[in-house]
Amino acid sequence: MPAKLSHSAPAAITDPDSAQDSAEYIAVLASQLQRIAETNGHQFLAYLIEMAVMEAWRIAGPDADRPDKSINSAGDGQV
């Protein structure tokens, strides 16, 4: 049976300081969902989520705190 997930976001995210902050948070969460999809063989779903991750990082901007190991579909380490 899967673990029960909480659907509430931290207070800082429900009232973010900026659109960039919320986009960064979305990118991180979506990256986790992408890994879950890939691990469970949902390749097309993982691809779609990856597109959302890339868009969220684009919105977050160049100063966003990206994880060191972010890999895009080209595999070159750029998001």
C-alpha positions in Angstrom: 0.0 0.0 0.0 1.5 3.4 -1.0 2.4 5.9 1.7 -0.2 8.5 2.4 0.9 11.8 0.9 0.2 15.2 2.3 -1.3 17.6 -0.1 -0.5 20.8 1.8 2.4 23.0 0.8 4.6 24.8 3.3 3.4 28.2 4.2 6.2 29.9 2.4 5.1 28.3 -0.8 1.4 29.0 -0.4 2.3 32.7 -0.2 5.6 32.9 -2.1 7.7 36.0 -2.3 7.7 35.8 -6.1 6.7 33.9 -9.1 10.3 32.8 -9.5 10.3 31.3 -6.0 7.1 29.3 -6.6 8.5 28.1 -10.0 11.6 26.9 -8.3 9.6 24.9 -5.8 7.4 23.5 -8.5 10.6 22.4 -10.5 11.9 20.6 -7.5 8.7 18.8 -6.7 8.1 17.9 -10.4 11.6 16.5 -10.6 10.7 14.1 -7.8 7.6 13.0 -9.6 9.6 12.5 -12.8 12.0 10.1 -11.0 9.0 8.2 -9.6 7.5 7.9 -13.1 10.8 6.7 -14.6 11.4 4.2 -11.8 8.0 2.7 -12.4 8.3 2.5 -16.1 6.0 5.3 -17.0 8.3 6.7 -19.7 5.8 9.0 -21.5 4.5 10.4 -18.3 8.1 11.0 -17.2 8.8 12.8 -20.4 5.7 15.1 -20.0 6.8 15.9 -16.4 10.3 16.6 -17.6 8.8 19.3 -19.9 7.1 20.8 -16.9 10.4 20.7 -14.9 12.2 22.5 -17.7 9.5 25.2 -18.0 9.5 25.7 -14.2 13.3 26.2 -14.2 12.9 28.6 -17.2 10.4 30.7 -15.2 12.5 30.5 -12.0 15.3 32.2 -14.0 19.1 32.0 -14.2 19.6 32.8 -10.5 17.5 29.8 -9.3 19.1 27.3 -6.9 19.2 24.4 -9.4 20.4 21.0 -8.1 23.9 20.2 -9.3 22.8 17.0 -11.1 19.9 18.4 -13.2 20.0 16.7 -16.6 17.9 17.7 -19.5 16.8 15.4 -22.3 20.1 16.0 -24.1 22.0 14.6 -21.1 24.4 17.6 -21.0 23.7 18.8 -17.5 21.9 21.9 -18.6 18.3 22.6 -17.7 
